[in-house]
């Protein structure tokens, strides 16, 4: 269970509060949508439990323990996050998903299918071993913005963490791909705790 308790934060060198006295409890397995316009502090909010920002006031608890008391490496394994500014590496599709030269083949294929990339992977010259970008391999593939985002989602699925965070995951996707992500959202996260960041208009797809 994640608990955000009276948390406030402002950026260094700025006087205005980005978030002020925010409190919320997220039970294990709950799905939470954080909805609002650009600049409302949605991404800042989800970066706090990820320990990418430290609150100026208040505290964040995981199962009743302040998150700063957990070993950082162990704590980070609990989260699978796809931020708006995600990065892909100039290695193979397999390595981008598994973040390793080796991978559990069954888990890899499930992640690729759940992210909606199975047909794309099947059409690649070397399947999952096809290089992303041409930086180190002239036979590499330049993924579109939408396919790149799906690859980042596949990486989050493959990680298998109990807490999944998707920060506006439909950015750069065409309308059909947007619909696919939204309608399959519950299947993507299963019984995991999920925090979903969305613009107000995007919430219409989730009705």
ChimeraX commands (.cxc) that place a marker at each C-alpha (Angstrom):
marker #1 position 0.00,0.00,0.00 radius 0.5
marker #1 position 1.30,3.43,-0.97 radius 0.5
marker #1 position 0.36,6.39,1.18 radius 0.5
marker #1 position 1.12,9.99,0.26 radius 0.5
marker #1 position 0.70,11.98,3.46 radius 0.5
marker #1 position 0.49,15.81,3.42 radius 0.5
marker #1 position 3.15,16.07,0.72 radius 0.5
marker #1 position 4.26,19.42,-0.70 radius 0.5
marker #1 position 6.99,20.14,-3.24 radius 0.5
marker #1 position 8.48,23.12,-5.03 radius 0.5
marker #1 position 11.29,23.15,-7.57 radius 0.5
marker #1 position 14.74,24.50,-6.57 radius 0.5
marker #1 position 14.96,28.25,-7.07 radius 0.5
marker #1 position 11.18,28.63,-7.35 radius 0.5
marker #1 position 8.85,30.15,-4.77 radius 0.5
marker #1 position 5.55,28.65,-5.89 radius 0.5
marker #1 position 4.43,25.22,-4.75 radius 0.5
marker #1 position 3.93,22.62,-7.49 radius 0.5
marker #1 position 1.92,20.46,-5.08 radius 0.5
marker #1 position 0.68,21.48,-1.65 radius 0.5
marker #1 position -0.63,19.23,1.14 radius 0.5
marker #1 position -1.46,16.29,-1.14 radius 0.5
marker #1 position -2.68,13.14,0.59 radius 0.5
marker #1 position -3.89,9.89,-0.93 radius 0.5
marker #1 position -3.82,6.20,-0.07 radius 0.5
marker #1 position -3.43,3.65,-2.88 radius 0.5
marker #1 position -4.20,0.08,-1.73 radius 0.5
marker #1 position -2.35,-2.80,-3.37 radius 0.5
marker #1 position -3.97,-3.76,-6.67 radius 0.5
marker #1 position -5.89,-0.51,-7.03 radius 0.5
marker #1 position -6.02,1.36,-10.35 radius 0.5
marker #1 position -5.63,5.13,-10.02 radius 0.5
marker #1 position -6.08,7.74,-12.77 radius 0.5
marker #1 position -4.41,11.10,-12.23 radius 0.5
marker #1 position -6.19,13.49,-14.58 radius 0.5
marker #1 position -5.59,17.14,-15.37 radius 0.5
marker #1 position -4.32,19.69,-17.90 radius 0.5
marker #1 position -0.67,20.15,-18.85 radius 0.5
marker #1 position 1.32,21.80,-16.08 radius 0.5
marker #1 position -1.00,20.64,-13.31 radius 0.5
marker #1 position 1.77,18.65,-11.56 radius 0.5
marker #1 position 0.70,15.14,-12.59 radius 0.5
marker #1 position 4.18,13.93,-13.57 radius 0.5
marker #1 position 5.71,15.60,-10.52 radius 0.5
marker #1 position 3.21,13.71,-8.36 radius 0.5
marker #1 position 4.16,10.28,-9.70 radius 0.5
marker #1 position 7.90,11.00,-9.58 radius 0.5
marker #1 position 7.64,11.41,-5.81 radius 0.5
marker #1 position 6.83,7.76,-4.96 radius 0.5
marker #1 position 9.46,6.75,-7.54 radius 0.5
marker #1 position 12.03,8.58,-5.38 radius 0.5
marker #1 position 13.08,10.79,-8.27 radius 0.5
marker #1 position 12.01,13.85,-6.26 radius 0.5
marker #1 position 12.05,14.43,-2.52 radius 0.5
marker #1 position 9.08,16.22,-0.94 radius 0.5
marker #1 position 9.75,19.48,0.89 radius 0.5
marker #1 position 7.03,18.63,3.38 radius 0.5
marker #1 position 5.15,15.47,4.34 radius 0.5
marker #1 position 6.12,11.86,3.73 radius 0.5
marker #1 position 5.42,8.89,1.47 radius 0.5
marker #1 position 4.94,5.45,3.00 radius 0.5
marker #1 position 5.05,1.96,1.52 radius 0.5
marker #1 position 3.28,-0.54,3.78 radius 0.5
marker #1 position 3.62,1.93,6.63 radius 0.5
marker #1 position 7.38,2.52,6.20 radius 0.5
marker #1 position 8.83,5.80,4.90 radius 0.5
marker #1 position 10.14,5.05,1.40 radius 0.5
marker #1 position 13.48,6.73,2.16 radius 0.5
marker #1 position 14.16,3.90,4.64 radius 0.5
marker #1 position 14.14,1.21,1.94 radius 0.5
marker #1 position 17.27,0.16,0.08 radius 0.5
marker #1 position 17.10,2.20,-3.14 radius 0.5
marker #1 position 17.97,-0.66,-5.52 radius 0.5
marker #1 position 15.41,-2.99,-3.92 radius 0.5
marker #1 position 12.79,-0.25,-3.90 radius 0.5
marker #1 position 13.30,0.55,-7.59 radius 0.5
marker #1 position 12.54,-3.07,-8.49 radius 0.5
marker #1 position 8.98,-2.50,-7.27 radius 0.5
marker #1 position 8.23,0.01,-10.04 radius 0.5
marker #1 position 7.82,-0.31,-13.79 radius 0.5
marker #1 position 7.41,3.16,-15.25 radius 0.5
marker #1 position 6.88,4.56,-18.73 radius 0.5
marker #1 position 7.49,8.30,-18.57 radius 0.5
marker #1 position 6.65,10.75,-21.35 radius 0.5
marker #1 position 10.37,11.19,-22.01 radius 0.5
marker #1 position 11.25,7.47,-22.04 radius 0.5
marker #1 position 14.46,6.37,-23.78 radius 0.5
marker #1 position 15.29,3.46,-26.07 radius 0.5
marker #1 position 18.82,2.14,-26.52 radius 0.5
marker #1 position 20.64,1.49,-29.78 radius 0.5
marker #1 position 20.65,-2.25,-29.14 radius 0.5
marker #1 position 18.29,-5.03,-30.18 radius 0.5
marker #1 position 14.57,-5.03,-29.55 radius 0.5
marker #1 position 15.15,-7.95,-27.17 radius 0.5
marker #1 position 17.76,-6.04,-25.16 radius 0.5
marker #1 position 15.57,-2.94,-24.99 radius 0.5
marker #1 position 12.75,-4.97,-23.46 radius 0.5
marker #1 position 14.76,-7.24,-21.15 radius 0.5
marker #1 position 17.47,-4.64,-20.42 radius 0.5
marker #1 position 19.86,-7.56,-20.77 radius 0.5
marker #1 position 21.58,-9.62,-23.44 radius 0.5
marker #1 position 19.57,-12.63,-22.24 radius 0.5
marker #1 position 15.82,-12.86,-21.77 radius 0.5
marker #1 position 13.07,-15.22,-20.70 radius 0.5
marker #1 position 11.69,-16.02,-24.16 radius 0.5
marker #1 position 8.14,-16.76,-23.05 radius 0.5
marker #1 position 7.95,-13.60,-20.92 radius 0.5
marker #1 position 9.44,-11.58,-23.77 radius 0.5
marker #1 position 6.88,-12.81,-26.28 radius 0.5
marker #1 position 4.01,-12.15,-23.84 radius 0.5
marker #1 position 5.23,-8.61,-23.23 radius 0.5
marker #1 position 5.56,-7.93,-26.95 radius 0.5
marker #1 position 2.07,-9.30,-27.62 radius 0.5
marker #1 position 0.47,-7.41,-24.72 radius 0.5
marker #1 position 2.05,-4.16,-25.88 radius 0.5
marker #1 position 0.62,-4.70,-29.37 radius 0.5
marker #1 position 3.96,-5.27,-31.11 radius 0.5
marker #1 position 3.69,-8.94,-32.13 radius 0.5
marker #1 position 2.97,-8.25,-35.80 radius 0.5
marker #1 position 5.71,-5.62,-35.96 radius 0.5
marker #1 position 8.26,-8.00,-34.42 radius 0.5
marker #1 position 7.27,-10.79,-36.82 radius 0.5
marker #1 position 7.89,-8.50,-39.79 radius 0.5
marker #1 position 11.36,-7.38,-38.66 radius 0.5
marker #1 position 14.35,-8.88,-40.52 radius 0.5
marker #1 position 15.76,-10.54,-37.39 radius 0.5
marker #1 position 12.67,-10.62,-35.21 radius 0.5
marker #1 position 13.36,-9.63,-31.62 radius 0.5
marker #1 position 17.08,-9.53,-32.40 radius 0.5
marker #1 position 16.66,-6.65,-34.84 radius 0.5
marker #1 position 18.59,-3.57,-33.77 radius 0.5
marker #1 position 16.72,-0.44,-32.76 radius 0.5
marker #1 position 18.24,2.53,-34.65 radius 0.5
marker #1 position 21.13,2.28,-37.09 radius 0.5
marker #1 position 23.78,3.61,-34.69 radius 0.5
marker #1 position 25.66,0.30,-34.40 radius 0.5
marker #1 position 23.89,-1.76,-37.06 radius 0.5
marker #1 position 23.11,-0.51,-40.56 radius 0.5
marker #1 position 20.31,-3.09,-40.71 radius 0.5
marker #1 position 18.68,-1.55,-37.65 radius 0.5
marker #1 position 15.12,-0.24,-37.70 radius 0.5
marker #1 position 13.94,3.28,-36.91 radius 0.5
marker #1 position 10.73,2.76,-34.94 radius 0.5
marker #1 position 7.93,5.30,-35.30 radius 0.5
marker #1 position 6.96,7.35,-32.27 radius 0.5
marker #1 position 3.99,5.12,-31.56 radius 0.5
marker #1 position 5.95,1.87,-31.97 radius 0.5
marker #1 position 8.73,3.25,-29.78 radius 0.5
marker #1 position 6.22,3.97,-27.03 radius 0.5
marker #1 position 4.78,0.46,-27.32 radius 0.5
marker #1 position 8.32,-0.90,-26.99 radius 0.5
marker #1 position 8.73,1.09,-23.77 radius 0.5
marker #1 position 5.41,-0.34,-22.54 radius 0.5
marker #1 position 6.62,-3.86,-23.38 radius 0.5
marker #1 position 9.74,-3.19,-21.29 radius 0.5
marker #1 position 7.57,-2.19,-18.33 radius 0.5
marker #1 position 5.41,-5.30,-18.72 radius 0.5
marker #1 position 8.43,-7.59,-18.98 radius 0.5
marker #1 position 9.94,-6.19,-15.78 radius 0.5
marker #1 position 7.06,-7.73,-13.85 radius 0.5
marker #1 position 7.05,-5.17,-11.04 radius 0.5
marker #1 position 4.02,-5.00,-8.72 radius 0.5
marker #1 position 3.51,-1.26,-9.33 radius 0.5
marker #1 position 3.04,0.06,-12.88 radius 0.5
marker #1 position 3.03,3.75,-13.79 radius 0.5
marker #1 position 2.09,4.98,-17.27 radius 0.5
marker #1 position 2.61,8.70,-17.89 radius 0.5
marker #1 position 0.33,9.71,-20.79 radius 0.5
marker #1 position 1.12,6.52,-22.71 radius 0.5
marker #1 position -0.92,7.44,-25.80 radius 0.5
marker #1 position 1.29,10.41,-26.75 radius 0.5
marker #1 position 2.52,9.96,-30.35 radius 0.5
marker #1 position 0.01,7.18,-31.01 radius 0.5
marker #1 position -2.54,7.30,-33.83 radius 0.5
marker #1 position -6.26,7.11,-32.86 radius 0.5
marker #1 position -6.50,3.36,-33.51 radius 0.5
marker #1 position -3.43,2.67,-31.36 radius 0.5
marker #1 position -4.83,4.97,-28.64 radius 0.5
marker #1 position -8.02,2.94,-28.55 radius 0.5
marker #1 position -6.03,-0.30,-28.40 radius 0.5
marker #1 position -3.95,0.87,-25.42 radius 0.5
marker #1 position -6.97,2.09,-23.48 radius 0.5
marker #1 position -9.18,-0.93,-24.12 radius 0.5
marker #1 position -6.36,-3.30,-23.13 radius 0.5
marker #1 position -5.21,-1.28,-20.15 radius 0.5
marker #1 position -6.58,-3.64,-17.49 radius 0.5
marker #1 position -5.07,-6.63,-19.31 radius 0.5
marker #1 position -1.70,-4.85,-19.46 radius 0.5
marker #1 position -1.49,-4.33,-15.71 radius 0.5
marker #1 position -3.51,-7.32,-14.48 radius 0.5
marker #1 position -3.83,-7.34,-10.71 radius 0.5
marker #1 position -0.90,-4.98,-10.18 radius 0.5
marker #1 position -1.16,-1.56,-8.58 radius 0.5
marker #1 position -1.40,0.92,-11.45 radius 0.5
marker #1 position -1.15,4.70,-11.65 radius 0.5
marker #1 position -2.21,6.20,-14.94 radius 0.5
marker #1 position -1.51,9.81,-15.93 radius 0.5
marker #1 position -3.92,11.33,-18.45 radius 0.5
marker #1 position -5.20,14.61,-19.82 radius 0.5
marker #1 position -8.84,15.26,-19.02 radius 0.5
marker #1 position -9.98,14.50,-22.58 radius 0.5
marker #1 position -8.20,11.16,-22.60 radius 0.5
marker #1 position -10.41,9.94,-19.77 radius 0.5
marker #1 position -13.31,9.71,-22.24 radius 0.5
marker #1 position -11.67,6.59,-23.70 radius 0.5
marker #1 position -11.69,4.87,-20.31 radius 0.5
marker #1 position -15.46,5.08,-19.75 radius 0.5
marker link #1:1,2 radius 0.2
marker link #1:2,3 radius 0.2
marker link #1:3,4 radius 0.2
marker link #1:4,5 radius 0.2
marker link #1:5,6 radius 0.2
marker link #1:6,7 radius 0.2
marker link #1:7,8 radius 0.2
marker link #1:8,9 radius 0.2
marker link #1:9,10 radius 0.2
marker link #1:10,11 radius 0.2
marker link #1:11,12 radius 0.2
marker link #1:12,13 radius 0.2
marker link #1:13,14 radius 0.2
marker link #1:14,15 radius 0.2
marker link #1:15,16 radius 0.2
marker link #1:16,17 radius 0.2
marker link #1:17,18 radius 0.2
marker link #1:18,19 radius 0.2
marker link #1:19,20 radius 0.2
marker link #1:20,21 radius 0.2
marker link #1:21,22 radius 0.2
marker link #1:22,23 radius 0.2
marker link #1:23,24 radius 0.2
marker link #1:24,25 radius 0.2
marker link #1:25,26 radius 0.2
marker link #1:26,27 radius 0.2
marker link #1:27,28 radius 0.2
marker link #1:28,29 radius 0.2
marker link #1:29,30 radius 0.2
marker link #1:30,31 radius 0.2
marker link #1:31,32 radius 0.2
marker link #1:32,33 radius 0.2
marker link #1:33,34 radius 0.2
marker link #1:34,35 radius 0.2
marker link #1:35,36 radius 0.2
marker link #1:36,37 radius 0.2
marker link #1:37,38 radius 0.2
marker link #1:38,39 radius 0.2
marker link #1:39,40 radius 0.2
marker link #1:40,41 radius 0.2
marker link #1:41,42 radius 0.2
marker link #1:42,43 radius 0.2
marker link #1:43,44 radius 0.2
marker link #1:44,45 radius 0.2
marker link #1:45,46 radius 0.2
marker link #1:46,47 radius 0.2
marker link #1:47,48 radius 0.2
marker link #1:48,49 radius 0.2
marker link #1:49,50 radius 0.2
marker link #1:50,51 radius 0.2
marker link #1:51,52 radius 0.2
marker link #1:52,53 radius 0.2
marker link #1:53,54 radius 0.2
marker link #1:54,55 radius 0.2
marker link #1:55,56 radius 0.2
marker link #1:56,57 radius 0.2
marker link #1:57,58 radius 0.2
marker link #1:58,59 radius 0.2
marker link #1:59,60 radius 0.2
marker link #1:60,61 radius 0.2
marker link #1:61,62 radius 0.2
marker link #1:62,63 radius 0.2
marker link #1:63,64 radius 0.2
marker link #1:64,65 radius 0.2
marker link #1:65,66 radius 0.2
marker link #1:66,67 radius 0.2
marker link #1:67,68 radius 0.2
marker link #1:68,69 radius 0.2
marker link #1:69,70 radius 0.2
marker link #1:70,71 radius 0.2
marker link #1:71,72 radius 0.2
marker link #1:72,73 radius 0.2
marker link #1:73,74 radius 0.2
marker link #1:74,75 radius 0.2
marker link #1:75,76 radius 0.2
marker link #1:76,77 radius 0.2
marker link #1:77,78 radius 0.2
marker link #1:78,79 radius 0.2
marker link #1:79,80 radius 0.2
marker link #1:80,81 radius 0.2
marker link #1:81,82 radius 0.2
marker link #1:82,83 radius 0.2
marker link #1:83,84 radius 0.2
marker link #1:84,85 radius 0.2
marker link #1:85,86 radius 0.2
marker link #1:86,87 radius 0.2
marker link #1:87,88 radius 0.2
marker link #1:88,89 radius 0.2
marker link #1:89,90 radius 0.2
marker link #1:90,91 radius 0.2
marker link #1:91,92 radius 0.2
marker link #1:92,93 radius 0.2
marker link #1:93,94 radius 0.2
marker link #1:94,95 radius 0.2
marker link #1:95,96 radius 0.2
marker link #1:96,97 radius 0.2
marker link #1:97,98 radius 0.2
marker link #1:98,99 radius 0.2
marker link #1:99,100 radius 0.2
marker link #1:100,101 radius 0.2
marker link #1:101,102 radius 0.2
marker link #1:102,103 radius 0.2
marker link #1:103,104 radius 0.2
marker link #1:104,105 radius 0.2
marker link #1:105,106 radius 0.2
marker link #1:106,107 radius 0.2
marker link #1:107,108 radius 0.2
marker link #1:108,109 radius 0.2
marker link #1:109,110 radius 0.2
marker link #1:110,111 radius 0.2
marker link #1:111,112 radius 0.2
marker link #1:112,113 radius 0.2
marker link #1:113,114 radius 0.2
marker link #1:114,115 radius 0.2
marker link #1:115,116 radius 0.2
marker link #1:116,117 radius 0.2
marker link #1:117,118 radius 0.2
marker link #1:118,119 radius 0.2
marker link #1:119,120 radius 0.2
marker link #1:120,121 radius 0.2
marker link #1:121,122 radius 0.2
marker link #1:122,123 radius 0.2
marker link #1:123,124 radius 0.2
marker link #1:124,125 radius 0.2
marker link #1:125,126 radius 0.2
marker link #1:126,127 radius 0.2
marker link #1:127,128 radius 0.2
marker link #1:128,129 radius 0.2
marker link #1:129,130 radius 0.2
marker link #1:130,131 radius 0.2
marker link #1:131,132 radius 0.2
marker link #1:132,133 radius 0.2
marker link #1:133,134 radius 0.2
marker link #1:134,135 radius 0.2
marker link #1:135,136 radius 0.2
marker link #1:136,137 radius 0.2
marker link #1:137,138 radius 0.2
marker link #1:138,139 radius 0.2
marker link #1:139,140 radius 0.2
marker link #1:140,141 radius 0.2
marker link #1:141,142 radius 0.2
marker link #1:142,143 radius 0.2
marker link #1:143,144 radius 0.2
marker link #1:144,145 radius 0.2
marker link #1:145,146 radius 0.2
marker link #1:146,147 radius 0.2
marker link #1:147,148 radius 0.2
marker link #1:148,149 radius 0.2
marker link #1:149,150 radius 0.2
marker link #1:150,151 radius 0.2
marker link #1:151,152 radius 0.2
marker link #1:152,153 radius 0.2
marker link #1:153,154 radius 0.2
marker link #1:154,155 radius 0.2
marker link #1:155,156 radius 0.2
marker link #1:156,157 radius 0.2
marker link #1:157,158 radius 0.2
marker link #1:158,159 radius 0.2
marker link #1:159,160 radius 0.2
marker link #1:160,161 radius 0.2
marker link #1:161,162 radius 0.2
marker link #1:162,163 radius 0.2
marker link #1:163,164 radius 0.2
marker link #1:164,165 radius 0.2
marker link #1:165,166 radius 0.2
marker link #1:166,167 radius 0.2
marker link #1:167,168 radius 0.2
marker link #1:168,169 radius 0.2
marker link #1:169,170 radius 0.2
marker link #1:170,171 radius 0.2
marker link #1:171,172 radius 0.2
marker link #1:172,173 radius 0.2
marker link #1:173,174 radius 0.2
marker link #1:174,175 radius 0.2
marker link #1:175,176 radius 0.2
marker link #1:176,177 radius 0.2
marker link #1:177,178 radius 0.2
marker link #1:178,179 radius 0.2
marker link #1:179,180 radius 0.2
marker link #1:180,181 radius 0.2
marker link #1:181,182 radius 0.2
marker link #1:182,183 radius 0.2
marker link #1:183,184 radius 0.2
marker link #1:184,185 radius 0.2
marker link #1:185,186 radius 0.2
marker link #1:186,187 radius 0.2
marker link #1:187,188 radius 0.2
marker link #1:188,189 radius 0.2
marker link #1:189,190 radius 0.2
marker link #1:190,191 radius 0.2
marker link #1:191,192 radius 0.2
marker link #1:192,193 radius 0.2
marker link #1:193,194 radius 0.2
marker link #1:194,195 radius 0.2
marker link #1:195,196 radius 0.2
marker link #1:196,197 radius 0.2
marker link #1:197,198 radius 0.2
marker link #1:198,199 radius 0.2
marker link #1:199,200 radius 0.2
marker link #1:200,201 radius 0.2
marker link #1:201,202 radius 0.2
marker link #1:202,203 radius 0.2
marker link #1:203,204 radius 0.2
marker link #1:204,205 radius 0.2
marker link #1:205,206 radius 0.2
marker link #1:206,207 radius 0.2
view
